[in-house]
Amino acid sequence: MRSRLFLKLFLAMLACCLAVVVAMALALSWSFERGFVHYMQEREQQRIQALSAMLLEEYAEHGNWRFVTEHKNRWWWRALRLSAGERPHEYNDSSLRHSPMGRTILLSAKGKVLAGSSSPNSALQRYPIYYQDQLIAYVAAPPARTDLPHALAEQRFQRQQLKTLWWVLGLATTLAALVSYILARRFLYPIQQLKIATTQVAQGDYGIRLPIRNHDELSQLAAAFNEMTAKLATTERLRTELLANVSHELRTPLSVLQANIEAIEDGIRPASPANLQALSAEISQLNKLINDLYQLSLTDTQAWQLHPQTDVAVDTLIRSACQTFTPRAEAAGVQLHCTCPALPRIQADPTRLLQVLHNLLENSVRYTDRGGQIHVHAAVLDQRLRITIEDSAPGVAAEDLPRLFERLFRVDSSRSRSFGGAGLGLPICQQIIHAHGGQLHAQASTLGGLAIVMTLPIIINTYDSSLRALQSK
C-alpha cells in the first residue's frame, strides 16, 4: 500500500498539472472562438464586397435591376453563392434561405426590397452601392453572430478543431499523471530510505549509511544523517569502553582492598601501620577516581561553575606551578625548566587554570623517564596565550595522540596504569580550557616525548557561551 505522503504528493502534483492543462485548454478554446469570429466577420466583409462588385458590374451592363427581379430571385441566389466563393450547388434554395447568407437582401436607393427573402429591418447592416457617384442600391445583411450556424465547411472545421483540442487535453492529462507519479516516487524514495534507516538506528544499528547521489537538499539531509550515525557509533563505542574501563578501574582497588582486609582478618597479615597505609593508599586512589568521574559528569551537564576574575596573571600561575613541582621532579630524577616572560593579564578562573597546570605537570613528572627533561614555556601569539608543557621520552604514537583526551584512555606502554593514572585528567583539563574559550591539544615533543599545547584568549569577552552561562550563575 502506498504511503499517505506519496498519495498526497502525487495528487498535489497532478492537481497542479491538471490546473495548468485546463487553463491552457480554456485559453486555447477562447482564443480559437475569438479568432474564428473575427475570421467569419472578415469573410462576411469580403462576401459583401464581392457581391457588391458583381451587382455593380451587372447594373452597369443592364442599366436597371430587372436581371435580379426576374426569374424569382434565381440570379440572386446564384450570386450569393458565388460571392461566398462556393459552388452553385452547395446549397439548395430552401437551405440557403435559412442560412445567415440567405438573409442578405438587395434594397433600392429608396429602401424597397429588390431581391432576397427577408424584410428590411433596423438589425440589418446596409452597405451602399454607388454607380457614377450616385446611390443606386443597398446590400443589407445581418451582422456576423456566433450563435448562428455557419457554413458547412466552417462547421466541420470548428468541430475538427474542438475534437483535436479534447484529444490533446486527454493526452496532456495522461502525461501529467505519469509525470506526477514518477516525480512523486523519485522525491519520496530518499525519504523512504531515510525512514528505513532511522528505524534501524532506533534499533541500535549505527553502521547504516545512506547513499548520496546529488547535491540537493535531500542529499544534504542524507549527509547529515550519515554524520549523525557516525557520531552515534563513536559515542556508543566510547560509552561501551567507558563502562568497561570504569568497571575495571573500580574493581581493581576494591579487589586489592578486599584481599588485604581478608588477609588481616584471617591473620595472614598483621594490622601493622605499613599494611594500613597501603589500604589507605588504595582508598585514596579509589576516591580520586570517583572524584574525577564526578568532575567529568559536572562538565557534561554544565553543573560545575567557573569563578572568573579579571586581571589574572597567568605567568604568576605558571611560575607557582613549576615551583611546586620542582622538588617532585628532582625526586623523580627529572629536570624541570620554566621559561615564562611577563604575559598580559586575562579574565579567567585562576583556581581552575592552576588545576590544569598541576595536572599536566603531574603527568609529565609521572611518565618521564629518569634523567629526562620537562620544559614549560609561554608566549603571546596572534592575540592568544600559548602555554606548552613538553617532556622527553617516552613518547606517544601519532595514532594515539587524538585519543589522549578520551575518557579512561591510556597508552598501553610506558604511560600505563602502573603509574597510577586513570585516564581522566586530560579530559577534565580539556573541558576547563574549552570553558575559557581556549584549546588544548597534544603533539609530539621536540624532546622526544609528549607536548601538551594550551591556548587561551587574551581579549576579554571572547569566551564561548558555556563560560558566559556559568559566569551568570
C-alpha positions, -999 to 999 in steps of 0.1 A, spaced: 0 0 0 13 34 -9 20 58 19 -3 87 25 26 111 18 30 96 -16 -7 99 -23 -8 135 -11 23 144 -32 10 126 -62 -24 142 -60 -10 177 -54 14 175 -84 -14 160 -105 -38 188 -95 -12 214 -104 -6 198 -138 -43 195 -145 -49 231 -135 -23 242 -160 -37 219 -187 -73 230 -181 -62 267 -181 -43 262 -213 -73 244 -229 -97 271 -218 -73 298 -231 -69 279 -265 -107 274 -267 -114 311 -260 -86 322 -284 -100 298 -311 -136 311 -307 -125 347 -308 -103 341 -338 -130 322 -356 -155 350 -350 -130 375 -364 -124 352 -393 -161 350 -401 -166 387 -398 -137 393 -423 -151 367 -446 -185 383 -444 -170 417 -453 -152 400 -483 -185 384 -494 -204 417 -492 -177 434 -512 -177 406 -538 -215 407 -541 -215 445 -544 -189 443 -572 -210 417 -591 -241 438 -587 -223 469 -599 -209 451 -629 -244 437 -639 -261 470 -633 -236 488 -655 -243 463 -682 -281 463 -680 -288 498 -667 -315 486 -643 -323 458 -617 -345 436 -639 -319 409 -641 -323 405 -604 -361 408 -600 -369 384 -629 -369 346 -627 -380 346 -590 -346 356 -575 -328 327 -591 -300 350 -602 -298 364 -567 -293 330 -550 -267 322 -576 -249 355 -569 -250 349 -532 -233 315 -536 -207 328 -560 -199 358 -537 -193 334 -509 -168 315 -530 -189 283 -530 -201 261 -557 -236 269 -570 -250 235 -559 -235 238 -523 -270 249 -511 -305 243 -523 -328 273 -522 -345 261 -490 -313 257 -470 -299 289 -484 -330 309 -472 -324 297 -436 -287 305 -435 -272 339 -425 -262 344 -461 -298 338 -472 -310 367 -451 -289 391 -473 -312 413 -493 -309 439 -520 -326 472 -514 -332 501 -538 -320 535 -531 -354 543 -516 -353 511 -494 -376 489 -514 -367 451 -515 -354 442 -549 -341 407 -541 -340 383 -511 -365 367 -488 -361 388 -457 -379 420 -448 -358 451 -442 -353 460 -405 -330 480 -383 -310 450 -374 -296 447 -409 -264 464 -417 -266 484 -450 -237 486 -475 -243 513 -502 -236 507 -539 -226 537 -560 -227 540 -597 -212 571 -613 -213 588 -579 -250 581 -575 -265 558 -549 -283 531 -567 -289 504 -540 -280 489 -507 -269 454 -498 -284 447 -464 -270 417 -443 -273 407 -407 -242 412 -386 -220 381 -380 -232 362 -349 -216 333 -331 -249 317 -321 -260 311 -356 -248 281 -376 -220 288 -401 -215 273 -434 -210 236 -435 -172 239 -442 -168 262 -412 -188 240 -390 -168 210 -399 -136 229 -393 -147 240 -359 -158 206 -349 -125 191 -360 -105 217 -340 -126 211 -309 -121 174 -313 -84 178 -316 -84 200 -286 -101 174 -265 -76 147 -277 -47 170 -267 -64 176 -233 -68 139 -227 -32 132 -237 -19 160 -216 -38 147 -186 -24 112 -190 11 126 -194 6 148 -163 -5 118 -143 25 98 -155 50 125 -148 34 132 -114 37 95 -105 73 93 -115 83 126 -97 64 116 -66 82 83 -64 116 100 -71 110 126 -44 98 101 -18 124 74 -24 151 92 -4 126 99 24 115 63 25 152 52 26 157 77 55 127 63 73 140 27 70 175 39 81 160 58 111 142 27 122 174 7 121 192 34 141 164 33 166 170 -5 169 207 1 177 223 -3 142 246 27 139 265 13 109 238 22 84 247 48 58 225 65 32 238 69 -4 244 104 -16 238 108 -53 231 145 -59 237 179 -42 201 189 -34 185 193 0 176 156 3 213 147 -3 223 172 23 198 156 47 213 122 39 248 136 45 237 150 79 221 116 87 254 98 79 273 122 100 248 117 129 251 79 127 289 81 126 289 103 157 263 79 174 286 50 165 316 68 181 295 77 211 283 42 215 319 29 213 331 54 238 302 46 261 309 9 260 346 15 266 338 39 294 316 14 312 342 -13 307 370 9 319 351 23 348 342 -11 359 378 -23 357 391 8 374 367 4 403 372 -34 405 410 -32 408 413 -11 440 382 -28 455 398 -62 449 430 -51 465 412 -37 495 391 -68 499 421 -91 496 442 -71 521 413 -68 546 406 -105 544 443 -113 549 443 -91 580 411 -107 593 424 -142 587 457 -134 605 478 -139 574 490 -103 575 492 -82 607 473 -49 611 506 -30 610 509 7 602 525 -2 569 496 -25 558 471 0 570 489 27 550 487 5 519 450 2 524 447 39 528 466 45 496 442 22 477 412 41 492 428 74 482 433 61 447 396 50 446 384 83 460 404 102 433 389 81 406 354 88 419 361 125 422 374 126 386 343 109 373 322 133 393 341 163 378 335 149 343 298 144 349 296 180 361 313 193 329 289 173 308 258 188 325 275 223 329 265 220 366 300 230 377 310 266 380 338 288 369 347 318 391 363 341 366 384 370 377 397 400 358 434 407 356 446 372 362 484 369 360 489 337 341 527 340 343 524 340 381 503 309 380 528 291 357 558 300 379 539 289 410 530 255 395 566 250 383 579 259 418 555 234 434 566 205 411 603 212 411 610 191 442 589 162 429 607 164 395 641 163 412 630 133 433 620 115 401 653 123 385 638 148 360 649 183 353 621 209 352 628 241 332 604 270 331 606 298 306 578 323 312 581 360 304 557 386 316 523 379 300 492 400 295 465 396 322 433 379 312 399 371 326 398 336 339 393 313 368 428 311 385 419 280 406 408 260 375 438 271 355 461 262 383 443 228 384 451 223 347 488 232 352 492 209 381 475 180 363 497 185 332 529 187 353 518 157 373 515 137 341 549 148 329 567 141 362 550 107 365 556 94 329 591 109 320 620 86 323 646 92 349 673 115 336 648 132 313 636 168 310 604 188 313 602 223 296 574 248 303 573 279 282 547 305 274 544 332 248 518 355 231 508 345 196 480 361 175 462 377 205 463 344 223 484 330 252 502 298 242 515 276 270 534 245 262 544 217 286 566 191 269 588 163 281 613 138 269 609 101 263 589 80 263 566 94 236 532 86 223 524 71 189 510 95 164 477 75 160 472 77 198 476 115 201 440 124 193 427 98 217 446 111 247 416 133 256 391 104 255 379 94 289 398 65 306 421 61 276 457 53 283 485 42 261 494 6 268 531 12 271 553 32 294 524 56 302 502 29 317 481 20 347 511 12 368 518 49 373 485 54 390 467 74 363 430 66 355 429 84 321 406 112 333 429 141 340 433 152 304 396 151 296 389 173 326 417 197 316 403 200 281 368 208 294 382 235 317 402 251 288 373 249 264 351 267 290 376 295 290 373 298 252 407 281 246 420 250 230 441 220 244 458 195 221 486 170 221 515 167 197 549 151 195 576 169 216 609 181 202 625 164 233 613 130 222 582 127 245 548 144 246 539 181 243 506 195 255 498 229 240 473 252 257 459 284 241 438 310 258 422 342 245 436 375 257 408 398 247 380 400 273 345 387 262 359 363 237 349 333 257 324 308 245 287 306 255 294 280 282 317 303 301 291 332 299 264 308 311 285 297 340 295 332 348 259 344 351 250 317 377 
